[in-house]
Amino acid sequence: MTALTAALTQNRVHHAFLFAGTRGVGKTTLARLLAKALNCDRGVSAEPCSKCDACIAVDEGRYIDLIEVDAASRTRVDDTRELLDNVQYAPTMGRFKVYLIDEVHMLSGHSFNALLKTLEEPPAHVKFLLATTDPQKLPPTILSRCLQFNLRALQVIEIVSQMEKILKSEAVEFDLDALNTLARAAAGSMRDGLSLLDQAIAFGSGTVAGGAIRDMLGMIETRQVEQLIRALAEADVAALLDVVEALRERALDYRLVLDDLLVSLHDICLYQIAPNAVDAKALDAGFIAELSELMTPEDVQLFYQIGLLGKADLPLAPDPATGFEMALLRMLLFRPDASNGEEDTSEESETLPVKRSPVRVAPDKKRSQSDSVPKSLNPAEPSVWARLVGDAALEGVSRELAMNLSPQTYESGTLTVGLSSALQHLDKSTRRQEVEKKIGVLLGEEAFALQVVKASHTSDAATPVVVQAKRTEEAKQQAYNKLMQDPVVQDIIDRFDATVVPDSVQTGQKGG
Ligand SMILES: [Zn+2]
């Protein structure tokens, strides 16, 4: 804008300006200010007086030499021609005739041609002020003849400070949380922000407070945003569904709820990368710090992405509440393993496969290790031997030895086992004794002994290593099949064109 100020001060003002920017950022306000600057009774200046007849008339929208046209409602070529026919006549009162054409990109092709002719040979007493939200749609011939100013969308803090100024001057009580909420809802438009502020003052009967504003906008309470994020971070389905249920009872705009969630995730992400840069407005700073520990940066990114997609999907969902709930469930389902090792073997995990992510399907409990081995068992069935080895509290190389023995025959307390010639180094008498002792305890056979013979091919030997690998593979396949039958998972696969990563399916059994 310094270029414009200098031009005005030197009275060398370009004949055509283009103000580009999103709605409500002050394009027409600026154009009117320029009209005043050009026609102020006190002379062309960057600071019109706002007190003379010309300035007041412009402010009140009745200045005869300021011709405002809304191209969005006036696109016919005749209209533009009629308008431009009058360009040649001198201004009635002021120094310049100022044409303000709003949403100029809406003019038809013919109208553009008429405008272009005038711009090519403009009379000295005419200035054109063009405004548009979409400069891309203007023909280059027009663009090249205009001095272009791009007005950026306003930041939340700029809208907030303007609101603060107004409320203080009008002695209206307010809290900053409320102003931040309003400014965010204004999406970069000062005009929208101020109109929301008007509504807020009326809604709060004279005060502007956070809770009331959230109600007015159909927004979720800050406390509930925190509950949602915590439930997601802790993969706590029950808590998540509680919040969803509470939200259902209020007539909320779920787009705004998702927006709130996204803003908070953004704060958490920012905190993870640059803690000092967070100017946490919506949420408590302590909460942000705590949650940024509970979630990995990848989790935050994933939740954010799914939230965005969920917003886009809302109009397609059977109803907004369902669409919202589904977005949250996706966040849980697609979250990478949180690597907090505890396994959930409680009963609920069977009916609620979304308990933790990646989806864990409870193991077949009858087969889990806690069952004791019946005494009559014959350790020369390979699966019995594998289970005995799994249950014996063997460690280190003794365990490795036992894991690689393939049972052959069992007679009067002596189990003949094969050991691959490549693994003979594992067979040391102390280790063998440890295996004999611990397996003997499980079998209730004090004199249990091993007779180790050479096995030529490890590949077909039924060692516990082989048996367990096979069993794990089967369990995984079973869990995968079960998972693929789940309607929620099917829906996600359909919607996202997703695939379930087979190795992300865990059976809940501790490996090895
Ligand atoms: Zn003036």
Residues whose N, C-alpha, C, O or C-beta is under 5 A from the ligand:
A	BS01	ZN	C40 D41 R42 P48 C49 S50 K51 C52 C55
